[in-house]
Amino acid sequence: MPPSPKAARSQPPVSNPPTITIRPVASKSDRKKFVDLAYRLNSGDPNWVPPLKSEAMEAIDPKKNGWFSHAEAQLFLAERDGQVAGRISAHLDTLALTMPPEQGFGPGVGFWGLFDAEDATIGAMLIAQAEDWLRGKGMTRALGPVSMSIWEEPGLLIQGYDHSPTIMMGHHRPELRGWIEGANYQPVKQLLTYELDITQEFPPIVQRIVAAGERNKRINIRKVNKSKFDEEAAIILAILNDAWSDNWGFVPLTQPEIDDVGKKLKPIVFEDLIRIAELDGEPVAFMITLPDLNEAIKPLNGSLMPFGWARLLWWLRKPKCTTMRVPLMGVVKRLQSSRMASQLAFMMIEYIRRAATTRYHATRGEIGWILDDNQGMVAIADAIESKVNRVYQVYKKTL
């Protein structure tokens, strides 16, 4: 018997399943949507630090990021019923393709990063889309997340969700790990950051090593000269590209990238926080330390308007912060694994510790990232009694 008209009227309407599409970012408006999504998806996390939107936009703009001088990227947006619900970048680096495969990269390796999504379904679709783009470029291996240069924000946070990252470090929601591993990705490398209380003097053995170095007339630990910024940057770049050349994931920094980094970081470059070690008058090591700018920009929620610019300028004029971060240090290859290398490192760390606590009132230091198998740096971190506080993981998959 057919249902009565009354019964038919009481049946709930049939709803169509949501339509999910993945499409390439193709305009400035799309890039803005790509950037804005991160603010919405992470807004409930008190430890996420909203980057300045202007800088986030520049990072994905080939005209404003020197990394694109040797790299190619395609950004993708996921939309559910027309509303943005996820994002990912797929990219390749022509310099990475020339690296020795035993150092992690090499021929056939592509990357994806800047990954975020509303749910696992969309996350899986985005990863699959990035893989398809890489296959279309002839890539046979995918590494991720790397956002987007290895020198920017590599790896997925898997430990340390309970506190905010320092400047130039990423922060991710815990569920992303399951989505990535669910797409059959395997861990390939862990990147560690270490934290320590810098108000306390280092252990006696470290103090003795520093004191011995101060008596050695061959050694000179000097501040950088900001009035000669380009010259000092060139010295540091030469040491860096030599010191890191055998490391996993190494890709040489290029001049366009150095120029971009210089513009962004010059306001927080302070001469007593960056040291160059000279041996017999030759620069052989360096250590860069930056005040944690994240402490200043976190309250701005990504915008310098209406008064954020004034607050930031005031902070930059005379920064006082809790944390100092050491993003980079290096010793020329010929001295690595020697007592001299450790001595120079301890001397630079101690001199910067003194400046950080007395002039900038910092109480905490963070070193990293450090490769989990970098025995020399891990030994130095252990000697100054620092502890691992964040772990980032890079994954791989054969395409």
C-alpha positions as CSV (number, residue, x, y, z in Angstrom):
1,M,0.0,0.0,0.0
2,P,1.5,3.4,-0.9
3,P,2.2,5.8,2.0
4,S,-0.5,8.3,2.8
5,P,0.2,12.0,1.8
6,K,0.6,12.8,5.5
7,A,3.2,10.1,5.9
8,A,5.1,11.2,2.8
9,R,5.3,14.7,4.1
10,S,6.8,13.6,7.4
11,Q,9.8,11.8,5.8
12,P,13.1,13.8,6.2
13,P,14.5,15.3,3.0
14,V,17.4,13.4,1.4
15,S,20.6,15.4,1.7
16,N,23.4,15.1,-0.9
17,P,26.9,14.2,0.4
18,P,29.3,17.1,0.5
19,T,31.3,17.8,-2.6
20,I,35.1,17.8,-2.0
21,T,37.4,19.2,-4.6
22,I,41.1,19.7,-4.8
23,R,42.3,22.5,-7.0
24,P,45.6,24.4,-7.7
25,V,46.1,27.8,-6.2
26,A,46.0,30.1,-9.2
27,S,45.7,33.7,-8.0
28,K,46.6,36.1,-5.2
29,S,43.1,35.6,-3.8
30,D,43.8,31.9,-3.6
31,R,47.1,32.5,-1.9
32,K,45.3,34.5,0.7
33,K,42.8,31.7,1.3
34,F,45.8,29.3,1.5
35,V,47.4,31.4,4.3
36,D,44.2,32.3,6.1
37,L,43.2,28.6,6.6
38,A,46.0,28.0,9.1
39,Y,44.7,30.8,11.3
40,R,41.2,29.2,11.4
41,L,42.3,25.6,11.9
42,N,44.8,26.5,14.7
43,S,42.9,29.2,16.4
44,G,41.9,27.0,19.4
45,D,45.5,26.0,20.1
46,P,47.0,28.3,22.8
47,N,50.5,27.3,21.8
48,W,50.3,28.1,18.1
49,V,52.0,31.3,17.1
50,P,50.2,33.1,14.3
51,P,52.9,34.3,11.9
52,L,52.6,37.8,10.4
53,K,50.3,37.3,7.4
54,S,52.5,39.6,5.3
55,E,55.5,37.3,5.8
56,A,53.4,34.1,5.2
57,M,52.2,35.6,1.9
58,E,55.8,36.4,0.9
59,A,57.0,32.9,1.7
60,I,54.7,31.4,-1.0
61,D,55.3,34.2,-3.6
62,P,57.9,33.2,-6.2
63,K,58.7,36.9,-6.7
64,K,59.5,37.4,-3.0
65,N,61.2,34.2,-1.8
66,G,64.7,33.6,-3.0
67,W,64.3,29.8,-2.6
68,F,62.2,29.8,-5.8
69,S,65.4,30.8,-7.8
70,H,66.2,27.0,-7.7
71,A,62.8,25.5,-6.8
72,E,59.3,25.0,-8.2
73,A,56.1,24.6,-6.2
74,Q,52.4,24.1,-6.7
75,L,50.0,25.0,-3.9
76,F,46.7,23.2,-3.6
77,L,43.4,24.0,-1.8
78,A,40.8,21.5,-0.7
79,E,37.2,22.8,-0.7
80,R,34.1,21.2,0.8
81,D,31.0,22.6,-0.9
82,G,33.0,25.6,-2.0
83,Q,34.5,26.4,1.4
84,V,38.3,26.0,2.0
85,A,38.9,22.9,4.1
86,G,42.6,22.0,3.6
87,R,45.8,22.9,1.9
88,I,49.2,21.5,0.8
89,S,52.2,22.4,-1.2
90,A,54.0,20.1,-3.6
91,H,57.5,21.1,-4.6
92,L,60.9,20.1,-6.0
93,D,64.3,21.7,-5.4
94,T,66.8,21.5,-8.3
95,L,69.7,21.7,-5.9
96,A,68.3,18.9,-3.7
97,L,68.1,16.7,-6.9
98,T,71.9,17.1,-7.3
99,M,72.8,16.0,-3.7
100,P,74.2,12.5,-2.9
101,P,71.3,10.0,-2.2
102,E,73.1,8.8,0.9
103,Q,72.5,12.2,2.4
104,G,68.7,11.9,2.1
105,F,67.9,13.7,-1.1
106,G,69.3,13.2,-4.6
107,P,67.7,12.3,-8.0
108,G,64.0,11.6,-8.0
109,V,63.2,13.2,-4.6
110,G,60.3,15.6,-4.3
111,F,58.6,17.2,-1.3
112,W,55.3,18.3,0.1
113,G,54.5,20.6,3.0
114,L,52.4,23.5,4.4
115,F,49.9,20.7,5.1
116,D,46.7,21.2,7.1
117,A,43.1,20.0,6.8
118,E,39.8,19.8,8.6
119,D,39.8,16.0,8.8
120,A,41.5,12.8,7.8
121,T,39.5,12.4,4.6
122,I,40.6,15.7,3.2
123,G,44.1,15.2,4.5
124,A,44.5,11.9,2.6
125,M,43.1,13.5,-0.6
126,L,45.6,16.4,-0.3
127,I,48.6,14.1,0.2
128,A,47.5,12.0,-2.8
129,Q,47.2,15.2,-4.9
130,A,50.7,16.3,-3.9
131,E,52.0,12.8,-4.8
132,D,50.3,13.0,-8.2
133,W,52.0,16.3,-9.0
134,L,55.4,15.0,-8.0
135,R,54.9,11.9,-10.2
136,G,54.0,14.2,-13.1
137,K,57.4,15.9,-12.6
138,G,59.2,12.6,-12.8
139,M,59.8,12.2,-9.0
140,T,60.1,8.7,-7.5
141,R,60.3,9.5,-3.8
142,A,58.3,11.9,-1.6
143,L,59.6,13.5,1.6
144,G,57.4,15.5,3.9
145,P,56.4,17.6,5.5
146,V,59.0,20.1,4.5
147,S,57.7,23.7,4.4
148,M,59.0,24.5,1.8
149,S,62.8,24.7,2.0
150,I,64.8,22.4,4.3
151,W,66.1,25.6,5.8
152,E,62.6,26.9,6.7
153,E,60.3,24.5,8.7
154,P,61.2,20.9,8.0
155,G,59.4,18.0,9.7
156,L,56.2,17.4,11.7
157,L,56.0,18.1,15.4
158,I,55.6,14.8,17.2
159,Q,56.7,15.9,20.7
160,G,56.4,19.3,22.4
161,Y,52.8,20.3,21.8
162,D,52.6,21.8,25.3
163,H,54.5,25.0,24.6
164,S,54.9,27.5,21.8
165,P,57.7,27.2,19.2
166,T,60.5,29.7,19.0
167,I,61.2,31.9,16.0
168,M,61.4,30.0,12.6
169,M,60.1,26.7,14.1
170,G,56.8,25.0,13.3
171,H,53.9,23.9,15.4
172,H,51.3,21.3,14.3
173,R,48.2,19.6,15.5
174,P,48.7,16.1,16.9
175,E,46.2,14.4,14.5
176,L,48.4,15.2,11.5
177,R,50.8,12.4,12.5
178,G,48.1,9.7,12.1
179,W,47.0,11.1,8.8
180,I,50.5,11.1,7.3
181,E,51.4,7.6,8.7
182,G,48.0,6.4,7.4
183,A,49.1,7.4,3.9
184,N,51.9,4.8,4.2
185,Y,54.7,7.2,5.1
186,Q,57.7,6.0,7.1
187,P,59.9,8.0,9.4
188,V,63.3,8.9,7.9
189,K,64.8,11.4,10.2
190,Q,64.2,13.2,13.5
191,L,65.1,16.8,14.2
192,L,65.6,17.8,17.8
193,T,65.5,21.0,19.7
194,Y,67.1,21.3,23.2
195,E,66.2,23.8,26.0
196,L,68.2,24.9,29.0
197,D,68.2,27.3,31.8
198,I,70.8,29.9,30.8
199,T,70.7,31.7,34.2
200,Q,72.9,28.9,35.6
201,E,76.6,28.6,34.9
202,F,77.6,25.6,32.8
203,P,79.1,22.5,34.5
204,P,82.7,22.9,35.8
205,I,84.2,20.8,33.0
206,V,82.7,23.2,30.4
207,Q,84.0,26.2,32.4
208,R,87.5,24.7,32.4
209,I,87.4,24.2,28.6
210,V,86.3,27.8,28.1
211,A,89.0,29.1,30.4
212,A,91.6,27.1,28.6
213,G,90.5,28.5,25.3
214,E,90.7,32.0,26.7
215,R,94.4,31.4,27.4
216,N,95.0,30.1,23.9
217,K,96.4,33.1,21.9
218,R,95.5,31.3,18.6
219,I,91.8,31.6,19.4
220,N,89.7,34.8,19.0
221,I,85.9,34.8,19.6
222,R,84.6,38.0,18.2
223,K,81.2,39.7,17.8
224,V,79.9,40.3,14.3
225,N,80.1,43.9,13.0
226,K,76.6,44.9,11.9
227,S,77.9,47.8,9.9
228,K,79.6,45.2,7.6
229,F,76.5,43.0,7.4
230,D,77.1,41.7,3.9
231,E,80.7,40.8,4.6
232,E,79.9,39.1,7.8
233,A,77.0,37.2,6.2
234,A,79.4,36.0,3.5
235,I,81.9,34.7,6.1
236,I,79.1,32.8,7.9
237,L,77.7,31.4,4.7
238,A,81.1,30.0,3.6
239,I,81.5,28.3,7.0
240,L,78.0,27.0,7.0
241,N,78.1,25.5,3.5
242,D,81.4,23.8,4.4
243,A,80.4,22.6,7.9
244,W,77.0,21.2,6.9
245,S,77.9,19.8,3.5
246,D,78.0,16.1,4.7
247,N,74.8,16.4,6.8
248,W,71.6,14.6,6.0
249,G,69.3,16.9,4.0
250,F,71.9,19.4,3.2
251,V,71.2,21.8,0.3
252,P,73.6,24.8,-0.1
253,L,72.1,28.1,0.7
254,T,72.2,30.4,-2.2
255,Q,72.7,34.2,-2.4
256,P,69.1,35.0,-3.1
257,E,68.0,33.1,0.0
258,I,70.7,34.8,2.1
259,D,69.5,38.2,0.8
260,D,65.9,37.4,1.8
261,V,66.9,36.1,5.2
262,G,69.1,39.1,5.8
263,K,66.2,41.5,5.1
264,K,63.9,39.6,7.5
265,L,66.3,39.0,10.3
266,K,68.5,42.1,10.2
267,P,66.2,43.9,12.7
268,I,66.8,41.1,15.3
269,V,70.5,40.7,14.6
270,F,72.5,41.9,17.6
271,E,76.2,41.9,17.5
272,D,76.8,40.3,20.9
273,L,74.5,37.4,20.1
274,I,76.3,36.3,16.9
275,R,79.9,35.2,17.2
276,I,82.6,34.2,14.8
277,A,85.5,32.1,16.0
278,E,88.9,32.7,14.5
279,L,91.8,30.3,14.7
280,D,95.2,31.9,13.8
281,G,93.2,34.8,12.3
282,E,91.0,32.6,10.0
283,P,87.2,32.4,10.6
284,V,86.5,28.7,11.3
285,A,83.2,28.6,13.3
286,F,80.1,30.7,14.0
287,M,77.1,30.7,16.2
288,I,73.9,32.7,15.5
289,T,71.5,33.5,18.3
290,L,68.2,35.3,17.9
291,P,65.8,36.8,20.5
292,D,62.6,34.8,20.3
293,L,60.5,37.2,18.1
294,N,57.6,34.8,18.6
295,E,57.1,36.3,22.0
296,A,56.5,39.7,20.5
297,I,54.3,38.6,17.5
298,K,52.1,36.0,19.2
299,P,49.7,38.6,20.7
300,L,49.4,40.4,17.3
301,N,47.4,37.5,15.7
302,G,49.1,37.8,12.4
303,S,48.5,41.5,11.8
304,L,50.5,44.7,12.4
305,M,47.3,46.8,12.3
306,P,46.2,49.0,13.9
307,F,48.9,49.3,16.5
308,G,50.8,46.0,16.2
309,W,53.5,47.7,14.2
310,A,54.2,50.2,17.0
311,R,54.4,47.4,19.6
312,L,56.8,45.4,17.4
313,L,59.0,48.4,16.6
314,W,59.3,49.2,20.4
315,W,60.2,45.6,21.1
316,L,62.8,45.5,18.3
317,R,64.3,48.8,19.7
318,K,65.3,47.1,22.9
319,P,64.1,43.5,23.1
320,K,63.6,41.8,26.4
321,C,62.5,38.2,26.1
322,T,62.5,35.0,28.0
323,T,64.0,32.8,25.3
324,M,67.0,33.0,23.0
325,R,67.2,30.5,20.0
326,V,70.3,29.2,18.4
327,P,69.1,28.3,14.9
328,L,72.5,27.8,13.3
329,M,76.1,27.0,14.3
330,G,78.9,25.3,12.5
331,V,82.6,24.5,12.5
332,V,84.6,24.0,9.3
333,K,84.8,20.4,8.2
334,R,88.6,20.0,8.8
335,L,88.2,20.7,12.5
336,Q,85.1,18.6,13.1
337,S,85.4,15.8,15.6
338,S,88.4,17.5,17.2
339,R,88.8,18.9,20.7
340,M,89.3,22.4,19.1
341,A,85.8,22.2,17.5
342,S,84.2,21.5,20.9
343,Q,86.2,24.2,22.6
344,L,85.2,26.8,20.1
345,A,81.6,25.8,20.4
346,F,81.6,26.0,24.2
347,M,83.3,29.4,24.1
348,M,80.7,30.9,21.7
349,I,77.9,29.4,23.7
350,E,79.2,30.8,27.0
351,Y,79.9,34.3,25.6
352,I,76.4,34.5,24.1
353,R,74.9,33.1,27.3
354,R,76.4,36.0,29.3
355,A,75.1,38.6,26.9
356,A,71.7,37.0,26.7
357,T,71.2,37.1,30.4
358,T,72.8,40.4,31.3
359,R,71.6,42.6,28.4
360,Y,68.4,41.0,27.2
361,H,67.2,39.5,30.5
362,A,66.7,36.1,28.9
363,T,66.4,33.0,31.2
364,R,65.9,30.2,28.7
365,G,67.9,29.0,25.6
366,E,66.8,26.8,22.8
367,I,69.3,25.1,20.5
368,G,68.2,23.5,17.2
369,W,67.2,21.9,15.2
370,I,69.8,19.2,15.5
371,L,69.8,15.9,13.6
372,D,69.2,13.0,15.9
373,D,72.3,11.3,14.6
374,N,74.6,14.3,14.8
375,Q,76.8,12.9,17.6
376,G,79.0,16.0,17.9
377,M,76.1,18.4,18.5
378,V,74.2,16.0,20.7
379,A,77.3,15.6,22.9
380,I,77.6,19.4,23.2
381,A,73.9,19.7,24.1
382,D,74.4,17.0,26.7
383,A,77.5,18.6,28.2
384,I,75.7,21.9,28.9
385,E,72.9,19.9,30.5
386,S,70.2,20.8,28.0
387,K,67.2,18.6,27.4
388,V,65.2,17.7,24.3
389,N,62.0,19.7,24.4
390,R,60.6,19.3,20.8
391,V,61.0,16.6,18.2
392,Y,60.2,17.0,14.5
393,Q,59.9,14.0,12.2
394,V,60.4,13.9,8.4
395,Y,58.7,11.1,6.5
396,K,59.4,9.3,3.2
397,K,57.5,7.3,0.7
398,T,58.3,5.6,-2.6
399,L,56.0,6.9,-5.3
